[in-house]
Amino acid sequence: MQRRAFLSSAALAPLAMPAAQRLPIKKAVLISMLRPTSLSFKDRFQMAKDCGFEEIECQTVTDPAVAGEIRKASEATGMRIHSVMNMAHWQYPLSSADPSVVETSVKGMETSIRNAAEWGAETVLLVPAVVNPQTSYGDAWKRSQTQIKKMIPMAEKNKVIIAVEEVWNKFLLSPLEFARYVDDFKSPWVKAYFDVGNVVLFGYPQDWIRTLGKRIVKLHFKDFKFQNDPSIKKRVADFVNLRDGEIDWKAIHAALAEIGFKGTATVELAGGEAAYLKDVSHRVDQILDGV
C-alpha cells in the first residue's frame, strides 16, 4: 500500500505548479500622490515609507531652495529619490518646429538632470515627442532624436539616464518601434521607461516587456478598464486602481521575470492619504508576488 501510494504521488508531482517568486523590484510612489500636499516634504516622504514604499519619483523643481528641501527630506527619512519626471515636455515638446519651444523644452530637461544629480536619482523620465496636426510622425522622430543626442553628454557627465516613456502622444505605437527608437542612440544613457497601462488600448504590456527587454530601466504601474457610461450609452476607457482593471498582472509578472528586470516600479495613480496609499502598496506587493 505504501509503495502504491508513493508511485501515485510521484505520478501526480509533475502536475503541481511551482509558486511564483517575488520579483526583485523596488516599490516607488510619485511625490504628487502623497496627500495632503500641505504637509512638509519630510512628512510626505515619511508617510510613503510608513505605507510600505521604498523609493520616490519626484518632478522637476526649478527653485533651488525647494530642491534642497526635497534632498533633505530624502536624507532624513532614508527614502531614496530614484527618478525625476520631467515636466516641460508636454507643453514644450522637443518635436516642435518652433525653436523657442524646443529651447524651453531643453532647458527643462537640463534642470531635471541637475535635480537628479543633486538628489541621487539615476533617471529622468522624458516624453520625447508629440505628434499632432502640425508635427508629422517623421518630423517628431527626427527632431526629438536630434535634441536628445545633444543632451547625452550632460546626462553622461551627471551619470543620469534619459528614460524615454511611451504615452498617449500618437508616437512610439509599437514595441518594435520603441526598441528601434532607443537603439538608434547607441548610448547607455538613453533607455526605456515603460508604462504598463499606457499600451493597453493597442497592445499587450507583456509583449512590450519581452520586446524591449534590457532596454527597460524603469516601470510605471497603473491599471486600465473599459466601463459602461450610461450618459452616452457606450463603453469608455478609464484608469482604475491596481488589479481592478483588465491588465493581466500574472502575465506581466512572468514577462518581467523572463527579462530579469531588477529596477524600480513607480505607482502612477490618483493621490490620497495614508489609508489609501497603504492599500495601493499592498496591491503592488500582490503584483510583485505573482498573486
Sequence and secondary structure as in RCSB ss.txt:
>XXXX:A:sequence
MQRRAFLSSAALAPLAMPAAQRLPIKKAVLISMLRPTSLSFKDRFQMAKDCGFEEIECQTVTDPAVAGEIRKASE
ATGMRIHSVMNMAHWQYPLSSADPSVVETSVKGMETSIRNAAEWGAETVLLVPAVVNPQTSYGDAWKRSQTQIKK
MIPMAEKNKVIIAVEEVWNKFLLSPLEFARYVDDFKSPWVKAYFDVGNVVLFGYPQDWIRTLGKRIVKLHFKDFK
FQNDPSIKKRVADFVNLRDGEIDWKAIHAALAEIGFKGTATVELAGGEAAYLKDVSHRVDQILDGV
>XXXX:A:secstr
 HHHHHHHHHHHGGGS         EEEEEGGGBS TTS HHHHHHHHHHTT  EEEEE    HHHHHHHHHHHH
HHT EEEEEE SSTTTS TT S HHHHHHHHHHHHHHHHHHHHHT SEEEE     BTTB HHHHHHHHHHHHHH
HHHHHHHHT EEEEE  SSS   SHHHHHHHHHTT  TTEEEEEESGGGTTTS HHHHHHHHGGGEEEEEE EEE
EEEETTTTEEEEEEESTTSSS  HHHHHHHHHHHT  SEEEE S  B HHHHHHHHHHHHHHHTT 
